[in-house]
Amino acid sequence: MHPKFQKRFSHLQQLIVDYDKEVENISFEQANQVTQSSGWSIAQIIYHISTVEKGVILYIQKKLNNPAESKNAGLKSFYRATLLRYALRSKRKFRAPKVLETPKGPYKITDIMAEWKLTRKELEKLLDSVSDADVNRQLFKHPVVGKINLKQTLGFMADHKQRHLNQIIDLKKAWVK
């Protein structure tokens, strides 16, 4: 794996561990309880982030079939990625882009987590396959901010997952009240 990706990929790996810890002792009913505050259940949230990761991988794989068609990331790409990261780190609520399906459920957390871990192995394999010449290419197109490179994509993925992890933590805190 290219050194530019290692730190962000390690962060993604830690986030999956953090998700495991947050959901390890919740019941099927708790996992699938939809609340007014979030509009989604914990199971729907995890299904969503797993599905997003699969979609990112599929898009990048397609672009890697002919990477020379993708431009190198420049200042505009950096600006777009930075705006996206700040937005995801804010408390502001956003609707999922229309290109994503709304999770239905109910879902079994253990099944979703197992599927997500398989998807993560696909991501690692994909990142291992990226040549030095393609590291800075805009190989992912975010539905809102547009084209960004792989390092920026990994940053988006980490911020997106952290945002939803915080949402799960808040949902669990509401159970105690």
C-alpha positions, 0 to 999 in steps of 0.5 A: 500500500502506498505510504500516502494511504497507510495512515488513513487506512489505519484510521478506517481500521480503528473505526471498524473496531470502534463500531464493534465495541459500540454494537457488541451488547445491543439487542436486535430490537435496540439495533433496529429501533428508529428514533425521531432524532436520527430518523434511522436505527443503528442497524440502518446506519451501519448498513448505510456506511457499509453500502457507501464503502462498497459503492466507493470501491466499485467506482474506484475499481471502474476508474482504475480500469483506465486511470489515464482518463482521470486527471491528477488532483489539484487545488480545486480537488483539495478545496472540495475535499476540505469543504467536505471534511469540515461539513462532515465534522460539523453538527449540521444534519445532511440528507444522504445523497439521492444516489444512495438507497435508504436503508430499510431493515430490520438488519442483524448487526452481526451480519452487516458487520461481517459483510462490512469487514469483507468489504474492508478487505476488498478496499485494502486489496484495491489500495494495494493495487494502486500504482505510484502513477495513479496515487494522485489521480481523481479516481472517486467522484463524491455525489456532492463535491465532485472528483477527489483523489484516493487520499482525500477519499479515504479522509472522506470515508473516515469522517463519514464513519466517525460522524455516524459513529458519533450518531450511534453513541448519541442514540445509545446515550438517549436510551439511558435517559 
